[in-house]
Amino acid sequence: MVEEHRFKLRRKRSSWSPFKILAWGLSPKDIDGERNRWWRGVYALLESMLVSMPSCYAAPMRLRDAVDMLSDSGVEALERTTWADLGCGGGTFTLALAELLTAGSTIHAMDLDGAALRRIPAVHSDVRIATHCGDFTNQPWPFTDLDGILMANSLHYVEKPAPFIRACESQVKPQRRFLVVEYDTDVRSRWVPYPVSQTRLNALFERAGYSSISVLRTRPSVYRRAPLYAVSIAQL
């Protein structure tokens, strides 16, 4: 099979691209010829990007995995509540939270990606989901009087998390909760510009006066070998 693809590359170089090379499972050594040095460099760049991508880009988390990450948070024991999922993306963790909340609860799902928001159902597990297209770092939001905030792989987009957390409190009830899923790393990248390790997260919320900070789950991640962790934070 590889030999057949090598033949096609030699006979019709103008019809292929690094993406086809990746799809065929070839490597730079299969791209021969002095004139193809540029393409070999592009291939190497694409390959390094795929290897270094965090798990949320390399392989979408399954809903049951997201539910497991948020299990034991105690939200299932609450009465009807209203939550915000900030930076919700395609809604994997939005739906996971909906499966844990009491029927009749509401989730406000906010993200800049309108196409991703359109994939989120209006109701899941008898929980209403209202979508909002916008930048969650800009406050106030078009919703308030929240019982809790979910931030799954989104807090690392906030440059100054301490004042952001304080600003969130004006739109959350006094007995407020946060559910946070993040990468346990302090290493910056284009995908994680302001990393929030578990140690840093604990310090942020302790300084903000939160009385309960509990690690729920950890799971492996391909992102720089840093695991994902889920934390439940409450001010009761």
Residue frames as qw, qx, qy, qz and C-alpha x, y, z in Angstrom:
[[0.000, 0.885, 0.466, 0.000, 0.00, 0.00, 0.00],
 [0.301, -0.803, 0.111, 0.502, 2.77, 2.44, 0.90],
 [0.427, -0.133, 0.602, 0.662, 4.64, 1.60, -2.32],
 [0.243, 0.632, 0.654, 0.337, 1.48, 2.39, -4.30],
 [0.110, -0.952, -0.228, 0.170, 1.21, 5.80, -2.64],
 [0.422, -0.560, 0.349, 0.622, 4.92, 6.50, -3.29],
 [0.397, 0.225, 0.669, 0.587, 4.29, 5.81, -6.97],
 [0.084, 0.840, 0.511, 0.161, 1.34, 8.21, -7.03],
 [0.299, -0.859, -0.008, 0.417, 3.44, 10.89, -5.35],
 [0.426, -0.314, 0.504, 0.682, 6.16, 10.61, -8.00],
 [0.279, 0.382, 0.711, 0.520, 3.68, 10.59, -10.92],
 [0.097, -0.744, -0.429, -0.503, 1.36, 13.36, -9.74],
 [0.409, -0.143, -0.469, 0.770, 3.03, 15.55, -7.14],
 [0.115, -0.216, -0.054, -0.968, 0.73, 18.51, -7.78],
 [0.587, -0.392, -0.482, -0.519, -2.34, 16.58, -6.53],
 [0.692, -0.373, -0.566, 0.250, -1.12, 15.80, -3.01],
 [0.154, -0.790, 0.176, -0.567, -0.72, 17.79, 0.18],
 [0.077, 0.335, -0.791, 0.506, 0.66, 17.24, 3.69],
 [0.638, -0.087, 0.384, -0.662, -2.87, 16.45, 4.84],
 [0.896, 0.233, -0.259, -0.276, -3.07, 13.56, 2.35],
 [0.458, 0.422, -0.725, 0.295, 0.32, 12.35, 3.52],
 [0.268, -0.256, 0.669, -0.644, -0.92, 12.31, 7.11],
 [0.805, 0.065, 0.141, -0.573, -4.14, 10.54, 6.10],
 [0.831, 0.330, -0.435, -0.106, -2.18, 7.82, 4.26],
 [0.839, -0.525, 0.133, 0.055, -0.02, 7.20, 7.31],
 [0.765, 0.433, -0.136, 0.457, 3.24, 8.02, 5.53],
 [0.530, -0.707, -0.025, 0.466, 6.25, 9.81, 6.95],
 [0.138, 0.891, -0.238, -0.362, 8.66, 12.44, 5.60],
 [0.359, -0.390, 0.767, 0.362, 11.00, 9.70, 4.34],
 [0.527, 0.413, 0.734, 0.116, 8.28, 8.68, 1.87],
 [0.321, 0.928, 0.141, -0.128, 8.41, 12.14, 0.28],
 [0.713, -0.209, 0.300, 0.598, 11.58, 11.89, -1.78],
 [0.463, 0.645, 0.298, 0.529, 13.25, 14.39, -4.04],
 [0.378, -0.077, -0.179, 0.905, 15.16, 17.61, -3.49],
 [0.143, -0.350, -0.276, -0.884, 12.20, 19.72, -4.63],
 [0.594, -0.545, -0.510, -0.302, 10.02, 18.34, -1.81],
 [0.418, 0.003, -0.567, 0.710, 12.09, 19.61, 1.12],
 [0.245, -0.216, 0.114, -0.938, 9.52, 22.34, 1.74],
 [0.742, -0.254, -0.361, -0.505, 6.67, 19.81, 1.90],
 [0.696, -0.105, -0.641, 0.308, 8.64, 17.65, 4.32],
 [0.151, 0.097, -0.424, 0.888, 9.01, 20.67, 6.59],
 [0.509, -0.225, -0.085, -0.827, 5.27, 21.39, 6.42],
 [0.786, -0.184, -0.568, -0.159, 4.55, 17.74, 7.23],
 [0.516, -0.028, -0.621, 0.589, 6.82, 17.88, 10.28],
 [0.130, -0.160, 0.242, -0.948, 5.08, 21.04, 11.49],
 [0.680, -0.217, -0.278, -0.643, 1.61, 19.50, 11.12],
 [0.756, -0.118, -0.636, 0.100, 2.70, 16.34, 12.87],
 [0.321, 0.035, -0.554, 0.767, 4.16, 18.27, 15.82],
 [0.359, -0.204, 0.055, -0.909, 0.94, 20.28, 16.11],
 [0.777, -0.206, -0.433, -0.408, -1.18, 17.14, 16.27],
 [0.669, -0.059, -0.645, 0.365, 1.07, 15.51, 18.85],
 [0.221, 0.018, -0.453, 0.863, 1.11, 18.58, 21.12],
 [0.399, -0.406, -0.281, -0.773, -2.62, 19.34, 20.96],
 [0.326, -0.156, 0.693, -0.623, -4.50, 19.01, 24.23],
 [0.176, 0.182, 0.967, 0.017, -7.01, 16.18, 24.47],
 [0.360, 0.611, 0.466, -0.528, -9.99, 18.45, 23.94],
 [0.417, 0.668, -0.311, -0.532, -8.68, 19.01, 20.37],
 [0.076, 0.373, -0.897, -0.226, -6.97, 15.70, 19.65],
 [0.286, -0.232, -0.915, -0.167, -9.89, 13.49, 20.66],
 [0.418, -0.454, -0.050, -0.786, -13.26, 14.85, 21.82],
 [0.138, -0.113, 0.845, -0.505, -14.19, 13.69, 25.31],
 [0.324, -0.339, -0.814, -0.343, -17.17, 11.37, 25.37],
 [0.448, -0.582, -0.084, -0.673, -20.24, 12.42, 27.31],
 [0.865, -0.419, -0.275, -0.024, -19.96, 9.56, 29.80],
 [0.666, 0.058, -0.289, 0.685, -16.35, 10.58, 30.51],
 [0.010, -0.458, 0.072, -0.886, -17.46, 14.15, 31.17],
 [0.688, -0.545, -0.210, -0.431, -20.21, 12.94, 33.48],
 [0.863, -0.228, -0.327, 0.310, -17.65, 10.86, 35.36],
 [0.419, 0.287, -0.231, 0.830, -15.39, 13.90, 35.75],
 [0.249, -0.444, 0.074, -0.858, -18.19, 15.84, 37.45],
 [0.732, -0.389, -0.540, -0.146, -19.55, 12.98, 39.55],
 [0.626, -0.388, -0.474, 0.484, -19.41, 13.31, 43.34],
 [0.158, 0.331, -0.037, 0.929, -19.74, 17.09, 43.08],
 [0.008, -0.356, -0.711, 0.606, -22.96, 16.94, 45.08],
 [0.252, 0.117, -0.187, -0.942, -25.02, 18.92, 42.53],
 [0.400, -0.202, -0.800, -0.400, -27.40, 16.01, 42.05],
 [0.304, -0.418, -0.758, 0.398, -28.55, 16.43, 45.65],
 [0.025, 0.199, 0.130, -0.971, -29.59, 20.07, 45.12],
 [0.424, 0.630, 0.568, -0.318, -33.08, 21.25, 44.29],
 [0.549, 0.721, 0.307, 0.289, -33.75, 23.06, 41.02],
 [0.421, -0.629, 0.121, 0.642, -30.77, 25.32, 40.31],
 [0.516, 0.855, 0.050, -0.001, -29.52, 27.72, 37.65],
 [0.701, -0.370, 0.326, 0.515, -26.00, 27.35, 36.29],
 [0.411, 0.846, -0.229, -0.252, -23.73, 28.96, 33.71],
 [0.865, -0.028, 0.322, 0.383, -21.32, 26.98, 31.56],
 [0.085, 0.919, -0.187, -0.336, -18.69, 29.52, 30.50],
 [0.142, 0.590, -0.726, -0.324, -16.73, 28.68, 27.36],
 [0.791, 0.011, 0.511, -0.335, -18.97, 25.68, 26.74],
 [0.045, -0.313, 0.818, 0.480, -17.78, 24.85, 23.22],
 [0.428, -0.054, -0.722, -0.541, -19.90, 22.10, 21.69],
 [0.639, -0.383, 0.057, -0.664, -21.58, 21.40, 25.01],
 [0.658, 0.045, -0.746, 0.093, -20.05, 18.10, 26.15],
 [0.244, -0.067, -0.691, 0.677, -19.75, 19.28, 29.75],
 [0.413, -0.081, 0.038, -0.906, -23.01, 21.23, 29.46],
 [0.773, -0.089, -0.461, -0.427, -24.84, 17.98, 28.79],
 [0.555, 0.009, -0.744, 0.372, -22.83, 16.19, 31.48],
 [0.051, -0.039, 0.480, -0.875, -23.92, 18.79, 34.03],
 [0.598, -0.076, -0.177, -0.778, -27.51, 18.51, 32.81],
 [0.725, -0.063, -0.674, -0.126, -27.45, 14.78, 33.49],
 [0.415, -0.067, -0.691, 0.588, -26.46, 15.45, 37.10],
 [0.169, -0.091, 0.226, -0.955, -28.80, 18.35, 37.90],
 [0.300, 0.368, 0.772, -0.422, -32.34, 17.99, 39.21],
 [0.204, 0.498, 0.696, 0.475, -35.05, 18.05, 36.54],
 [0.049, -0.918, -0.389, -0.055, -36.35, 21.55, 35.93],
 [0.465, -0.614, 0.117, 0.627, -32.95, 23.19, 36.41],
 [0.490, 0.870, 0.063, 0.001, -31.48, 25.65, 33.88],
 [0.669, -0.284, 0.262, 0.635, -28.03, 25.97, 32.31],
 [0.317, 0.921, -0.045, -0.222, -26.88, 29.10, 30.47],
 [0.818, -0.024, 0.338, 0.464, -24.24, 27.93, 27.97],
 [0.156, 0.953, -0.070, -0.249, -21.96, 30.68, 26.66],
 [0.698, -0.141, 0.443, 0.544, -19.29, 30.59, 23.96],
 [0.090, 0.613, -0.274, -0.736, -17.92, 32.65, 21.07],
 [0.013, -0.104, 0.872, 0.478, -18.50, 29.81, 18.58],
 [0.592, 0.164, 0.122, -0.780, -22.04, 30.19, 17.31],
 [0.672, 0.212, -0.621, -0.343, -21.82, 27.04, 15.19],
 [0.298, 0.074, -0.889, 0.339, -20.86, 24.99, 18.26],
 [0.290, 0.075, 0.516, -0.802, -23.72, 26.51, 20.26],
 [0.660, 0.166, -0.225, -0.698, -26.23, 25.46, 17.60],
 [0.565, 0.115, -0.814, -0.078, -25.31, 21.83, 18.24],
 [0.008, 0.014, -0.782, 0.623, -26.43, 22.05, 21.87],
 [0.236, -0.508, -0.770, -0.306, -30.03, 20.91, 22.45],
 [0.258, -0.552, 0.027, -0.793, -32.50, 23.21, 24.17],
 [0.754, -0.437, 0.246, -0.424, -33.40, 20.48, 26.67],
 [0.582, 0.293, -0.753, 0.096, -31.36, 17.54, 27.98],
 [0.407, -0.171, -0.817, 0.369, -32.36, 15.21, 30.82],
 [0.250, -0.800, -0.541, -0.074, -35.29, 17.52, 31.63],
 [0.383, -0.596, -0.069, 0.702, -32.89, 20.43, 32.12],
 [0.410, 0.887, 0.212, 0.017, -33.39, 23.58, 30.03],
 [0.617, -0.221, 0.221, 0.722, -30.31, 24.88, 28.19],
 [0.267, 0.943, 0.158, -0.118, -30.20, 28.48, 26.96],
 [0.739, 0.086, 0.170, 0.646, -27.29, 29.32, 24.65],
 [0.023, -0.966, -0.033, 0.255, -25.57, 32.70, 24.49],
 [0.754, 0.398, 0.065, 0.518, -23.02, 33.70, 21.85],
 [0.054, -0.954, 0.123, -0.268, -20.40, 35.97, 23.39],
 [0.487, 0.409, -0.582, 0.507, -17.14, 36.37, 25.26],
 [0.665, -0.597, -0.449, 0.014, -17.62, 35.19, 28.83],
 [0.557, -0.153, -0.259, 0.774, -14.68, 37.30, 30.00],
 [0.051, -0.287, -0.098, -0.952, -16.77, 40.40, 29.28],
 [0.192, -0.510, -0.788, 0.287, -19.19, 41.06, 32.13],
 [0.582, -0.022, 0.658, -0.477, -22.00, 41.48, 32.95],
 [0.078, 0.064, 0.932, 0.348, -23.50, 38.45, 31.22],
 [0.443, -0.176, -0.334, -0.813, -27.05, 38.33, 29.85],
 [0.746, -0.384, -0.521, -0.157, -28.05, 36.14, 32.82],
 [0.025, -0.508, 0.546, -0.666, -27.72, 36.42, 36.57],
 [0.707, -0.326, 0.315, -0.543, -28.92, 35.00, 39.91],
 [0.711, 0.282, -0.640, -0.071, -26.87, 31.84, 39.37],
 [0.849, -0.495, 0.132, -0.126, -26.41, 28.98, 41.81],
 [0.739, -0.358, 0.444, 0.358, -23.19, 27.81, 40.19],
 [0.395, 0.793, -0.345, -0.309, -20.66, 28.23, 37.40],
 [0.908, 0.004, 0.356, 0.219, -19.05, 25.48, 35.31],
 [0.247, 0.850, -0.399, -0.240, -15.75, 26.18, 33.57],
 [0.905, -0.037, 0.397, 0.150, -14.44, 23.16, 31.68],
 [0.654, 0.069, 0.348, 0.668, -11.14, 23.92, 29.94],
 [0.198, 0.821, 0.306, 0.441, -11.97, 27.61, 29.79],
 [0.442, -0.874, -0.036, 0.200, -10.43, 29.24, 32.88],
 [0.661, -0.255, 0.304, 0.637, -7.03, 29.02, 31.15],
 [0.342, 0.584, 0.379, 0.631, -8.26, 31.72, 28.72],
 [0.271, -0.937, -0.190, -0.108, -8.63, 34.24, 31.56],
 [0.497, 0.552, -0.343, 0.575, -5.48, 36.35, 31.90],
 [0.046, -0.344, 0.545, -0.764, -6.27, 37.58, 35.41],
 [0.478, -0.321, -0.798, -0.176, -8.35, 34.88, 37.14],
 [0.247, -0.293, -0.642, 0.664, -8.46, 36.44, 40.63],
 [0.220, 0.243, 0.113, -0.938, -10.40, 39.61, 39.63],
 [0.445, -0.036, -0.657, -0.607, -12.46, 37.49, 37.24],
 [0.383, -0.294, -0.861, 0.162, -13.59, 35.22, 40.09],
 [0.050, -0.347, -0.465, 0.813, -14.51, 38.26, 42.18],
 [0.310, 0.158, -0.256, -0.902, -16.50, 39.72, 39.27],
 [0.400, -0.154, -0.844, -0.321, -18.39, 36.43, 38.85],
 [0.177, -0.277, -0.796, 0.508, -19.63, 36.65, 42.42],
 [0.235, 0.222, 0.143, -0.936, -21.86, 39.63, 41.61],
 [0.605, 0.120, -0.411, -0.672, -23.97, 37.38, 39.39],
 [0.559, -0.062, -0.826, 0.031, -24.05, 34.34, 41.66],
 [0.634, -0.670, -0.214, -0.321, -26.08, 33.75, 44.83],
 [0.291, -0.765, 0.499, -0.285, -24.28, 33.90, 48.21],
 [0.748, -0.232, 0.621, -0.028, -24.20, 30.09, 48.51],
 [0.583, 0.687, -0.295, -0.317, -22.30, 29.74, 45.27],
 [0.840, -0.157, 0.488, 0.179, -20.49, 26.86, 43.61],
 [0.344, 0.704, -0.501, -0.367, -17.84, 26.47, 40.92],
 [0.915, 0.015, 0.386, 0.117, -17.06, 23.32, 38.96],
 [0.178, 0.836, -0.434, -0.284, -13.70, 23.63, 37.21],
 [0.935, 0.100, 0.270, 0.209, -12.00, 21.23, 34.79],
 [0.166, 0.921, -0.331, -0.119, -8.43, 22.14, 33.84],
 [0.833, 0.335, -0.351, 0.267, -5.00, 20.84, 32.85],
 [0.679, -0.708, 0.043, 0.191, -2.64, 20.34, 35.76],
 [0.718, 0.228, 0.103, 0.650, 0.22, 22.27, 34.22],
 [0.182, -0.830, -0.061, 0.524, 2.03, 25.60, 34.52],
 [0.402, -0.141, 0.560, 0.710, 3.39, 25.45, 30.96],
 [0.393, 0.621, 0.107, -0.669, 1.88, 27.94, 28.51],
 [0.377, 0.102, 0.761, 0.518, 0.95, 27.13, 24.93],
 [0.192, -0.063, -0.359, -0.911, -1.22, 28.59, 22.18],
 [0.504, -0.381, -0.691, -0.351, -4.07, 26.33, 23.40],
 [0.594, -0.654, -0.419, 0.209, -3.53, 26.99, 27.11],
 [0.318, 0.698, -0.103, 0.633, -2.32, 30.61, 27.26],
 [0.234, -0.584, 0.427, -0.650, -2.84, 31.10, 31.02],
 [0.619, -0.068, -0.782, -0.002, -2.51, 27.64, 32.61],
 [0.533, -0.540, 0.257, -0.599, -4.15, 26.93, 35.96],
 [0.427, 0.155, -0.874, 0.171, -2.49, 24.03, 37.72],
 [0.603, -0.535, -0.587, -0.080, -4.26, 22.35, 40.60],
 [0.516, -0.317, -0.365, 0.707, -1.96, 24.08, 43.08],
 [0.065, 0.070, 0.092, 0.991, -2.63, 27.48, 41.56],
 [0.407, -0.454, -0.539, -0.581, -6.38, 26.89, 41.43],
 [0.594, -0.513, -0.572, 0.239, -6.49, 25.97, 45.11],
 [0.371, -0.235, -0.206, 0.874, -4.55, 29.12, 46.01],
 [0.084, -0.263, -0.332, -0.902, -6.83, 31.33, 43.88],
 [0.518, -0.525, -0.505, -0.449, -10.04, 30.17, 45.53],
 [0.603, -0.427, -0.497, 0.455, -8.59, 29.99, 49.04],
 [0.245, -0.090, -0.087, 0.961, -7.53, 33.64, 48.75],
 [0.276, -0.313, -0.391, -0.821, -11.03, 34.43, 47.44],
 [0.380, -0.219, 0.510, -0.740, -12.45, 33.02, 50.67],
 [0.789, -0.018, -0.420, -0.448, -14.00, 29.77, 49.49],
 [0.552, -0.491, 0.555, -0.383, -14.46, 27.28, 52.30],
 [0.833, 0.010, 0.549, -0.066, -14.72, 24.00, 50.36],
 [0.418, 0.660, -0.520, -0.346, -12.34, 22.89, 47.58],
 [0.769, -0.140, 0.618, -0.092, -12.51, 19.21, 46.62],
 [0.157, 0.402, -0.755, -0.493, -10.79, 17.31, 43.81],
 [0.827, 0.155, 0.213, -0.497, -13.38, 15.11, 42.07],
 [0.931, 0.219, 0.262, 0.129, -11.43, 13.26, 39.38],
 [0.048, -0.701, 0.529, 0.477, -8.21, 13.22, 37.40],
 [0.879, 0.333, 0.342, 0.012, -7.66, 11.57, 34.04],
 [0.580, -0.194, 0.421, 0.670, -4.76, 11.28, 31.58],
 [0.398, 0.866, 0.105, -0.283, -4.34, 13.83, 28.83],
 [0.801, 0.308, 0.179, 0.480, -2.12, 13.96, 25.74],
 [0.137, 0.938, -0.031, 0.317, -1.38, 17.63, 26.40],
 [0.177, 0.690, -0.560, 0.423, 2.28, 17.71, 27.45],
 [0.554, -0.082, -0.803, 0.206, 1.46, 14.66, 29.59],
 [0.146, -0.120, 0.463, -0.866, -0.39, 16.93, 32.04],
 [0.047, -0.383, -0.922, 0.024, -3.52, 15.26, 33.44],
 [0.298, -0.512, -0.284, -0.754, -6.96, 16.80, 33.47],
 [0.174, -0.195, -0.787, 0.559, -8.47, 17.42, 36.89],
 [0.301, -0.614, -0.457, -0.569, -11.97, 18.34, 38.04],
 [0.215, -0.056, -0.594, 0.773, -12.58, 20.36, 41.19],
 [0.276, -0.735, -0.558, -0.268, -15.74, 21.31, 43.09],
 [0.247, 0.085, -0.327, 0.908, -15.55, 24.66, 44.90],
 [0.296, -0.700, -0.597, -0.256, -18.22, 26.00, 47.19],
 [0.022, 0.229, -0.369, 0.900, -18.97, 28.97, 49.44],
 [0.434, -0.456, -0.755, -0.183, -21.62, 27.59, 51.77]]
